Amino acid sequence: MLRLREYFDRSYPRLIERLERLGVPRRWPPLLIVGVVAATMSVVLAAGVWITGRSGPSDPPIAILPAAAVKDGTSVVTAGTAQLRSVAMVTRNRWAAGWAECATGPQCRYSAVLDRDGVKATAPEWPVPYATLRTGDEAIAVAPPAEGTLTGDATLLFRLTYDGPVTSRLQYVLPTRTFRSGEILTDRIVPGRIVVVNVEDSTVRMLETAATRSPVCDTGGRCWALTGIGRTDIVWTDDGGATWGSAPLDAKNQRGRLAVSPDGKTLVATAVTIGSLSETVSTMRISTDRGAHWTTVRNTPWSLNAGPVVLNDGTAMVLGGRFGDPTPHLYRISDGLARPDRGSPGVLAHLAGDAHLLYGPEVSKRHTTRLALSTDGGTTWEYVVPR
């Protein structure tokens, strides 16, 4: 019965949503929903024959429009007071950048820009910030629901294909405990929860497992995450969530971040304490054998601005501040020691990337609009405005 309910939720999401608005609960048995569907279709078909006096293949198709109209977001991105909020880069010519404009109205407005090999497109305006994500060789932008839950307002998916920009509504489907290869795991759409985004089906659903934060998948097919109440454990799965392994990380701290190298061999776990102005580092540990053994990193930054970027060579880059100086600096972690890096990209809001590409928004005294970008592991940097 549960599989039948999942089939209806996945195959007929708009119909199920409209039945809910008419008072038909989603929890009703699927066979009862079948009866409601059949009765509804009978009424619709009878009305169509009565009105038009005809039926059959010559009838025009019925188009179901999105529940909410969208507004062009160009004015958000091009505003003189626009701020760069987030970036997801695949290559220097394939990226998604989220923008915010908060100076011209009582509420902030948000949009995003996508670049696909030199062709750019702007996402619709939205009342909450876009999440910029990477999926395979593509960068996308997801507009989360305004209420912060998957039972509230619409959620938009914005893509840029070779055929042009595509805006679609992400349909909510039943929560599951498993996910498939190619689907996106993220905790940036619903606060405190991991959701699964299927780009090809334009669906989103809750992931109901022990994992709660910092999901990351390596190129070998293993997916990692953190969990725990009053403590922090690391969990992983090699079969799409069907089974999970688990190991303790911190018995006292339930806040932290996890970063994994693309090949899955090197992991960096950071426990942090939330202060009034920043996150201070409690402990930082590194493993170079897929989590079998851990080493405590020495000389770590005092404060943390973003999770580390872990590389396949067993090293990592981290953005943090010194004691008494919260200005973010780059540190390189190797041999269990964090050392200030020689590169100087300026003050960055956060750091992301891999061995081929490091990047982060440059913090300005006025408006954050530039992206610092390095293609040689942080030795040299250039600046671009991703819009």
LOKEZA-438718 format. One record per residue (C-alpha): residue in one letter; residue number from 0; x, z, y. Coordinates in pm, 1 decimal, padded with zeros to 6 digits. Each point is the difference from the previous one (the first is absolute). Example, Ala and Ser with C-alpha at 12.3 -4.5 7.8 and 13.67 -1.06 7.14 Angstrom:
LOKEZA-438718
REC   residu   num         xx         zz         yy
REC        A     0    01230.0    00780.0   -00450.0
REC        S     1    00137.0   -00066.0    00344.0
end
This chain:
LOKEZA-438718
REC   residu   num         xx         zz         yy
REC        M     0    00000.0    00000.0    00000.0
REC        L     1    00289.6    00078.6    00236.2
REC        R     2    00158.6   -00340.0   -00063.0
REC        L     3   -00334.5   -00167.9    00069.7
REC        R     4   -00028.7    00192.6    00325.1
REC        E     5    00354.7   -00105.9    00094.2
REC        Y     6   -00091.8   -00363.1   -00073.8
REC        F     7   -00296.5    00012.2    00237.2
REC        D     8    00203.1    00178.0    00267.0
REC        R     9    00278.7   -00259.0   -00022.1
REC        S    10   -00212.5   -00314.6   -00043.3
REC        Y    11   -00287.9    00076.6    00233.2
REC        P    12    00141.4    00236.1    00265.8
REC        R    13   -00216.8   -00124.8    00288.6
REC        L    14   -00316.2    00026.8   -00208.0
REC        I    15    00083.9    00354.0   -00114.5
REC        E    16    00073.6    00095.5    00360.9
REC        R    17   -00334.2   -00138.3    00119.4
REC        L    18   -00184.6    00180.1   -00279.4
REC        E    19    00165.7    00323.4    00113.0
REC        R    20   -00128.9   -00059.6    00351.6
REC        L    21   -00349.0   -00042.9   -00147.4
REC        G    22    00027.0    00334.1   -00179.0
REC        V    23    00126.8   -00112.8   -00342.2
REC        P    24    00294.0    00234.5   -00081.8
REC        R    25    00320.2   -00147.7   -00142.3
REC        R    26   -00011.4    00263.5   -00273.8
REC        W    27   -00322.3   -00142.3   -00149.5
REC        P    28    00049.2   -00140.3   -00351.7
REC        P    29    00104.5   -00366.3    00001.5
REC        L    30   -00302.5   -00108.7   -00206.4
REC        L    31   -00228.6    00147.5    00263.0
REC        I    32    00193.4   -00190.8    00265.6
REC        V    33   -00050.8   -00314.4   -00208.1
REC        G    34   -00373.2    00058.6    00024.8
REC        V    35    00020.7    00044.6    00375.9
REC        V    36    00211.9   -00314.8    00028.2
REC        A    37   -00243.7   -00201.8   -00212.2
REC        A    38   -00299.8    00119.8    00195.4
REC        T    39    00172.5   -00071.8    00329.7
REC        M    40    00102.1   -00350.1   -00106.6
REC        S    41   -00351.4   -00073.4   -00121.8
REC        V    42   -00143.8    00091.7    00338.3
REC        V    43    00265.0   -00202.8    00181.9
REC        L    44   -00052.9   -00307.9   -00216.8
REC        A    45   -00378.2    00021.8    00027.0
REC        A    46    00022.5    00030.6    00378.8
REC        G    47    00235.6   -00296.8    00015.0
REC        V    48   -00233.3   -00220.5   -00204.4
REC        W    49   -00302.4    00109.1    00202.6
REC        I    50    00172.9   -00067.5    00334.7
REC        T    51    00179.4   -00323.8   -00081.3
REC        G    52   -00230.9   -00133.4   -00266.5
REC        R    53    00299.1   -00102.1   -00212.4
REC        S    54    00274.2    00139.7   -00218.2
REC        G    55    00293.1   -00124.8   -00202.3
REC        P    56    00353.4   -00124.8    00055.8
REC        S    57   -00085.0   -00169.2    00329.5
REC        D    58   -00053.7    00337.6    00170.9
REC        P    59    00275.0    00098.7    00244.7
REC        P    60    00218.7    00301.0   -00093.6
REC        I    61   -00063.3    00342.5    00151.9
REC        A    62    00296.9    00137.5    00197.8
REC        I    63    00050.9    00377.7    00021.9
REC        L    64    00173.6    00083.9    00325.9
REC        P    65    00234.9    00298.3    00050.1
REC        A    66   -00171.2    00321.0    00105.0
REC        A    67    00202.8    00029.5    00319.2
REC        A    68    00113.2   -00268.9    00239.8
REC        V    69    00363.6   -00000.4    00103.1
REC        K    70    00160.9   -00060.0    00337.4
REC        D    71    00316.6   -00196.2    00062.5
REC        G    72    00301.7    00229.2    00035.5
REC        T    73    00220.1   -00220.7    00219.5
REC        S    74   -00067.3    00208.1    00311.7
REC        V    75    00128.7    00309.2   -00183.4
REC        V    76    00329.2   -00156.2   -00107.3
REC        T    77    00074.2   -00176.6    00331.2
REC        A    78   -00089.6    00293.9    00226.7
REC        G    79    00283.4    00122.4    00219.6
REC        T    80   -00056.1    00352.6   -00129.0
REC        A    81   -00012.7   -00094.8   -00370.4
REC        Q    82    00209.9    00212.3   -00235.9
REC        L    83    00154.6   -00102.2   -00331.5
REC        R    84   -00122.5    00246.1   -00264.3
REC        S    85    00095.6   -00131.5   -00342.9
REC        V    86    00184.6   -00285.5   -00168.3
REC        A    87    00023.8   -00132.7   -00355.8
REC        M    88    00263.8   -00265.7   -00058.0
REC        V    89    00064.5   -00220.6   -00301.4
REC        T    90    00259.6   -00218.0    00172.5
REC        R    91    00085.5   -00044.7    00365.3
REC        N    92   -00256.2   -00284.1    00006.1
REC        R    93   -00274.5    00172.2   -00199.1
REC        W    94   -00137.8    00319.8    00147.5
REC        A    95   -00304.9    00190.5    00121.0
REC        A    96    00007.1    00214.2    00316.9
REC        G    97   -00266.7    00246.7    00110.2
REC        W    98   -00065.6    00045.3    00374.2
REC        A    99   -00191.7    00252.0    00212.0
REC        E   100   -00132.4   -00012.2    00355.9
REC        C   101   -00113.7    00335.3    00139.6
REC        A   102    00036.1   -00029.1    00379.8
REC        T   103   -00297.4   -00209.5    00108.3
REC        G   104   -00296.1    00182.5   -00146.7
REC        P   105   -00133.1    00333.6   -00119.6
REC        Q   106    00098.8   -00087.2   -00356.9
REC        C   107    00299.7   -00172.6   -00152.5
REC        R   108   -00031.6   -00353.2   -00132.6
REC        Y   109    00200.6   -00134.3   -00292.1
REC        S   110    00100.9   -00335.5   -00142.0
REC        A   111    00276.4   -00158.7   -00208.1
REC        V   112    00212.6   -00314.4   -00001.2
REC        L   113    00109.9   -00183.5   -00313.2
REC        D   114    00285.3   -00249.3   -00024.3
REC        R   115    00036.1   -00233.5   -00296.7
REC        D   116    00305.7   -00221.3    00028.2
REC        G   117   -00039.3   -00050.6    00374.0
REC        V   118   -00380.4   -00029.2    00007.6
REC        K   119   -00168.8    00300.3    00163.6
REC        A   120   -00355.2    00133.7    00010.4
REC        T   121   -00166.4    00300.5    00165.2
REC        A   122   -00237.1    00233.0   -00183.4
REC        P   123   -00339.0    00109.6    00137.9
REC        E   124   -00023.2    00298.6    00230.9
REC        W   125   -00067.6    00326.5   -00182.3
REC        P   126   -00073.9    00362.9    00104.1
REC        V   127    00268.8    00155.7   -00223.9
REC        P   128    00362.3   -00103.7   -00065.1
REC        Y   129    00074.2   -00276.9   -00247.3
REC        A   130    00208.1    00078.0   -00307.6
REC        T   131    00266.2   -00267.1   -00041.6
REC        L   132    00093.0   -00046.8   -00365.0
REC        R   133    00217.4   -00216.1   -00219.5
REC        T   134   -00128.3   -00165.7   -00316.5
REC        G   135    00245.5   -00221.1   -00186.0
REC        D   136    00134.1   -00261.4    00241.6
REC        E   137   -00283.9    00055.5    00246.7
REC        A   138   -00064.1    00244.9    00285.4
REC        I   139   -00361.4    00098.2    00070.9
REC        A   140   -00195.3    00225.9    00236.4
REC        V   141   -00282.1    00229.6   -00109.5
REC        A   142   -00241.4    00152.8    00251.8
REC        P   143   -00106.3    00337.5   -00147.4
REC        P   144   -00355.7    00136.2    00031.7
REC        A   145   -00060.2    00177.5    00329.3
REC        E   146   -00122.6    00313.2   -00178.7
REC        G   147    00317.5    00031.0   -00205.6
REC        T   148   -00181.7   -00019.1   -00334.9
REC        L   149   -00096.9   -00283.2   -00230.9
REC        T   150   -00368.0    00090.1    00030.1
REC        G   151   -00019.9   -00069.0    00370.9
REC        D   152    00030.9   -00307.7    00216.4
REC        A   153    00139.2   -00340.8   -00097.0
REC        T   154    00362.8   -00059.9   -00092.3
REC        L   155    00162.8   -00331.3    00092.4
REC        L   156    00276.4   -00194.9   -00171.1
REC        F   157    00193.7   -00246.8    00216.0
REC        R   158    00227.7   -00257.4   -00163.3
REC        L   159    00186.0   -00309.9    00112.0
REC        T   160    00014.0   -00272.3   -00263.2
REC        Y   161    00131.4   -00354.9    00014.2
REC        D   162   -00360.0   -00103.0    00072.2
REC        G   163   -00020.4    00231.9    00300.4
REC        P   164   -00114.6    00356.6    00079.5
REC        V   165   -00256.6    00164.3   -00226.6
REC        T   166   -00209.1    00303.0    00098.9
REC        S   167   -00203.3    00157.3   -00278.6
REC        R   168   -00184.1    00321.8   -00053.0
REC        L   169    00150.2    00224.2   -00266.0
REC        Q   170   -00279.5    00095.8   -00237.3
REC        Y   171   -00010.8    00355.1   -00133.8
REC        V   172   -00003.9    00025.8   -00378.5
REC        L   173   -00018.3    00295.4   -00234.6
REC        P   174    00303.5    00231.2   -00017.8
REC        T   175    00228.9   -00052.7   -00298.3
REC        R   176    00291.4    00171.6   -00165.0
REC        T   177    00193.4   -00322.2   -00060.4
REC        F   178    00123.3   -00300.6    00196.8
REC        R   179    00133.7   -00345.6   -00078.5
REC        S   180    00326.7   -00173.7    00075.9
REC        G   181   -00006.4   -00155.0    00346.3
REC        E   182   -00243.8    00254.4    00146.0
REC        I   183    00115.4    00214.4    00293.9
REC        L   184    00020.6    00379.8   -00015.9
REC        T   185   -00006.2    00160.8    00344.5
REC        D   186   -00078.5    00334.9    00163.4
REC        R   187   -00029.7   -00153.3    00348.2
REC        I   188   -00367.3   -00099.4   -00012.1
REC        V   189   -00167.7    00329.7   -00094.6
REC        P   190    00190.2    00313.1    00113.3
REC        G   191    00118.6    00209.7   -00291.5
REC        R   192   -00116.6   -00244.7   -00267.9
REC        I   193    00152.9   -00294.5   -00182.2
REC        V   194   -00213.2   -00313.3   -00007.3
REC        V   195    00040.7   -00329.0   -00184.4
REC        V   196   -00030.0   -00324.8    00195.0
REC        N   197   -00059.2   -00325.0   -00187.5
REC        V   198    00081.6   -00281.8    00240.3
REC        E   199   -00124.5   -00281.9   -00221.5
REC        D   200   -00340.4    00160.6   -00065.9
REC        S   201   -00026.7    00155.9    00349.1
REC        T   202   -00082.7    00341.5   -00145.5
REC        V   203    00115.4    00356.4    00060.3
REC        R   204   -00056.2    00309.5   -00211.6
REC        M   205    00115.3    00358.8   -00036.1
REC        L   206    00266.6    00079.4   -00259.6
REC        E   207   -00113.7    00312.5   -00183.8
REC        T   208    00321.1    00136.1   -00148.5
REC        A   209    00232.5    00293.1    00055.0
REC        A   210    00202.4   -00210.0    00246.6
REC        T   211   -00094.4    00074.4    00361.6
REC        R   212    00268.5   -00134.7    00235.8
REC        S   213    00309.1   -00218.1    00050.3
REC        P   214   -00082.9   -00269.6   -00257.7
REC        V   215    00273.8   -00257.8   -00056.0
REC        C   216    00049.6   -00259.1   -00275.4
REC        D   217    00335.6   -00144.6   -00099.4
REC        T   218    00068.4   -00352.8   -00117.3
REC        G   219    00011.7    00112.1   -00363.6
REC        G   220   -00368.6    00089.8   -00004.1
REC        R   221    00027.5    00378.9    00026.3
REC        C   222   -00203.7    00168.5    00273.2
REC        W   223    00096.1    00336.9    00144.2
REC        A   224   -00180.3    00258.9    00214.7
REC        L   225   -00001.9    00365.3    00102.2
REC        T   226   -00263.2    00262.1   -00073.9
REC        G   227   -00052.6    00375.3   -00009.3
REC        I   228   -00183.5    00283.4    00174.6
REC        G   229    00236.4    00266.1    00131.6
REC        R   230    00287.5   -00186.3   -00165.8
REC        T   231    00129.0   -00356.3   -00042.2
REC        D   232    00022.4   -00194.6   -00324.4
REC        I   233    00111.1   -00357.7   -00050.9
REC        V   234   -00220.4   -00214.9   -00225.8
REC        W   235    00046.5   -00351.7   -00135.8
REC        T   236   -00177.5   -00255.7   -00214.4
REC        D   237    00118.3   -00309.1   -00186.4
REC        D   238   -00344.6   -00119.2   -00110.9
REC        G   239   -00208.3   -00022.4    00316.0
REC        G   240   -00115.1    00362.5   -00000.1
REC        A   241   -00114.8    00022.9   -00362.6
REC        T   242    00264.8    00266.5   -00063.1
REC        W   243    00220.0    00196.8    00238.6
REC        G   244    00328.2    00183.8   -00025.8
REC        S   245    00065.9    00304.6    00218.4
REC        A   246    00291.5    00216.8    00110.9
REC        P   247    00024.3    00289.1    00250.8
REC        L   248    00181.7   -00060.5    00327.2
REC        D   249   -00067.2    00298.4    00225.4
REC        A   250   -00174.6    00319.5   -00110.9
REC        K   251   -00072.1    00119.2    00355.0
REC        N   252   -00059.9   -00302.6    00217.8
REC        Q   253   -00300.4   -00230.8   -00028.0
REC        R   254    00107.9   -00236.6    00277.7
REC        G   255    00255.2   -00269.1   -00045.8
REC        R   256    00083.5   -00366.1   -00027.0
REC        L   257    00121.6   -00222.4   -00277.1
REC        A   258    00202.9   -00320.4    00020.6
REC        V   259    00109.7   -00217.9   -00291.3
REC        S   260    00247.2   -00287.0   -00022.3
REC        P   261   -00141.5   -00342.2   -00091.4
REC        D   262    00155.2    00019.1   -00349.2
REC        G   263   -00143.2    00349.9   -00053.4
REC        K   264    00333.7    00161.4   -00087.2
REC        T   265    00058.4    00199.7    00321.4
REC        L   266   -00251.4    00246.0    00143.2
REC        V   267    00012.3    00219.5    00309.8
REC        A   268   -00247.9    00287.7    00036.4
REC        T   269   -00022.5    00192.6    00325.1
REC        A   270   -00177.6    00332.2    00051.1
REC        V   271   -00098.5    00059.8    00362.5
REC        T   272   -00141.1    00278.4    00212.4
REC        I   273   -00251.7   -00098.2    00265.7
REC        G   274    00094.4    00140.0    00340.6
REC        S   275   -00161.6   -00021.2    00341.9
REC        L   276    00207.2   -00301.6    00105.0
REC        S   277    00147.3   -00152.1   -00315.5
REC        E   278    00049.6    00024.2   -00374.4
REC        T   279    00306.8    00200.1   -00096.3
REC        V   280    00181.3   -00069.0   -00325.3
REC        S   281   -00019.3    00282.4   -00252.9
REC        T   282    00182.1   -00178.8   -00280.9
REC        M   283    00092.7   -00357.6   -00084.7
REC        R   284    00091.5   -00102.1   -00352.2
REC        I   285    00119.8   -00324.4   -00153.4
REC        S   286   -00005.9   -00133.5   -00355.1
REC        T   287    00182.6   -00310.5   -00119.7
REC        D   288   -00135.0    00002.4   -00359.3
REC        R   289   -00377.4   -00048.7    00053.3
REC        G   290   -00063.1    00369.1    00063.6
REC        A   291    00170.9    00143.5   -00308.2
REC        H   292    00250.3    00197.9    00210.3
REC        W   293   -00007.4    00098.2    00366.7
REC        T   294    00268.6    00087.8    00255.7
REC        T   295   -00068.6    00191.6    00322.2
REC        V   296    00114.0   -00206.4    00299.0
REC        R   297    00241.4    00181.5    00231.5
REC        N   298    00020.6   -00032.5    00379.7
REC        T   299   -00354.9   -00133.3    00029.0
REC        P   300   -00161.0   -00066.7    00340.4
REC        W   301   -00171.8    00302.7    00146.8
REC        S   302   -00323.4   -00186.0    00072.3
REC        L   303   -00154.0   -00298.4   -00172.9
REC        N   304   -00169.5   -00294.4    00168.1
REC        A   305   -00073.6   -00212.9   -00304.8
REC        G   306    00061.2   -00015.6   -00370.6
REC        P   307    00332.8   -00143.0   -00116.8
REC        V   308    00059.9   -00363.3   -00092.2
REC        V   309    00160.1    00007.2   -00345.7
REC        L   310    00225.6   -00282.4   -00114.5
REC        N   311    00093.9   -00135.6   -00341.2
REC        D   312    00364.6    00105.8    00040.6
REC        G   313   -00087.0    00370.2   -00028.5
REC        T   314    00007.1    00067.0    00375.6
REC        A   315   -00272.5    00052.0    00258.7
REC        M   316   -00058.4   -00021.1    00374.9
REC        V   317   -00194.6    00271.2    00179.5
REC        L   318   -00115.5    00046.3    00358.9
REC        G   319    00023.9    00356.2    00128.8
REC        G   320    00101.4    00225.4    00287.1
REC        R   321    00272.8    00259.2    00043.6
REC        F   322   -00069.0    00365.9    00074.0
REC        G   323   -00072.3    00036.5    00371.4
REC        D   324   -00015.0   -00378.2    00038.5
REC        P   325   -00321.6   -00149.2   -00141.2
REC        T   326    00112.2   -00352.9    00090.9
REC        P   327   -00009.2   -00198.9   -00327.4
REC        H   328    00331.7   -00117.3   -00140.7
REC        L   329    00084.2   -00202.9   -00308.5
REC        Y   330    00158.2    00176.2   -00296.7
REC        R   331    00136.6   -00159.3   -00314.8
REC        I   332   -00026.4    00197.6   -00324.3
REC        S   333    00267.6   -00054.1   -00265.2
REC        D   334    00170.7    00224.2   -00254.1
REC        G   335   -00246.4    00279.2    00079.8
REC        L   336    00098.4    00012.7    00368.2
REC        A   337   -00185.6   -00119.5    00312.2
REC        R   338    00233.6   -00142.3    00265.4
REC        P   339   -00085.3   -00136.6    00347.3
REC        D   340   -00000.6   -00378.3   -00026.4
REC        R   341    00217.6   -00222.1    00215.4
REC        G   342   -00289.4   -00227.1    00098.6
REC        S   343   -00183.4    00079.5    00324.1
REC        P   344   -00342.7   -00166.7    00021.3
REC        G   345   -00121.2    00234.3    00273.3
REC        V   346   -00283.7    00249.6   -00039.0
REC        L   347   -00232.3   -00108.6   -00282.0
REC        A   348   -00345.1    00133.5   -00078.1
REC        H   349    00048.1   -00051.6   -00374.1
REC        L   350    00211.3   -00196.1   -00245.1
REC        A   351   -00102.3   -00233.0   -00283.7
REC        G   352    00140.9   -00288.0   -00201.3
REC        D   353    00238.3   -00065.0   -00286.7
REC        A   354    00355.7   -00119.5   -00064.6
REC        H   355   -00072.2   -00332.1    00170.5
REC        L   356   -00204.0    00117.7    00296.2
REC        L   357   -00010.0    00325.0    00201.1
REC        Y   358   -00242.5    00036.8    00288.7
REC        G   359   -00184.6    00244.6    00222.5
REC        P   360   -00187.0    00008.2    00334.6
REC        E   361    00227.8    00086.3    00290.6
REC        V   362   -00129.2    00292.7    00205.1
REC        S   363   -00002.7   -00084.2    00371.0
REC        K   364   -00051.5    00218.6    00304.7
REC        R   365   -00299.1   -00217.0    00092.9
REC        H   366   -00156.1   -00195.4   -00284.9
REC        T   367    00120.2   -00050.4   -00354.9
REC        T   368   -00005.9   -00376.2   -00042.2
REC        R   369    00329.8   -00097.3   -00161.9
REC        L   370    00104.8    00006.0   -00362.0
REC        A   371    00360.8    00076.3   -00093.8
REC        L   372    00106.9   -00218.1   -00291.1
REC        S   373    00312.3   -00008.9   -00216.9
REC        T   374    00085.3   -00248.2   -00274.2
REC        D   375    00341.2    00143.6   -00089.3
REC        G   376   -00084.4    00354.0   -00111.7
REC        G   377   -00003.7    00153.7    00346.8
REC        T   378    00339.7   -00122.2    00121.3
REC        T   379   -00148.5   -00213.5    00278.9
REC        W   380   -00348.2   -00007.2    00152.8
REC        E   381   -00215.1   -00243.1    00195.8
REC        Y   382   -00332.0    00046.6    00176.9
REC        V   383   -00323.5   -00197.1   -00021.0
REC        V   384   -00352.1    00048.0    00135.7
REC        P   385   -00236.3   -00057.9   -00295.2
REC        R   386   -00299.5   -00155.6    00170.7
end
